[in-house]
Amino acid sequence: MKSAFRKISRVGSLTGGTKWYLSEDCLLAAKRMMYTVEYRRFYFRDLEYIMVWPSRLWLWRLIIPAVLLAGLGVSLWQWVNSTAGAIFSSVALAWAGLELALGPTARSSIRTTGVTIDLPLVKRTRRARKVLAKIDAAVRATRGVIEQPTAPASITSPAEPHVQTRSEASATASIAVATPTNGS
């Protein structure tokens, strides 16, 4: 039997992480913290937006380990031996190169009707387009199915002309008179 949910993303951390699943009518986040799992369901009909942006702390993740490893490599090169210094210096260079190749880390926010939730959707911003495209396709498919039956019903109903009654005409005229303009 095939599951109704497909995994679209996983963001790990030291104490757990968040796995994202997609179904026909919702987006499910399973946030694991040590030994507990918290589930959040976001229905596509309630979804307003999902925003992903680069984290400001990404540069610190790049700079601090690279500088520390390079400093240790230079110190070992001078006081111990050049082999150990070369190893740590090359690890610092590899760290910086890997972080630059992977790109900035990402932060994300999900807005549904009435609430905004900050949960990590992707680890890096370069993967965000792919995940958001899958979510967008599912949202469009769901909203298209919901909106499709109502569209033909409005086309088949006969259009009746609106006849303005005397009370509506006087109410419209009194609102127009009471509304101040820039010229007065």
LINPE-V679933 format. One record per helix or strand. SS is the DSSP state (helix for helix, strand for strand). FROM is the first residue (numbers start at 1). TO is the last residue. Records with the same first field share a line. If there is no record, write none. Layout:
SS = FROM-TO ; FROM-TO
//
This chain:
strand = 6-12 ; 16-22 ; 26-33 ; 36-43 ; 47-54 ; 105-112 ; 115-117 ; 124-124
helix = 58-79 ; 82-102 ; 125-156 ; 166-178
//
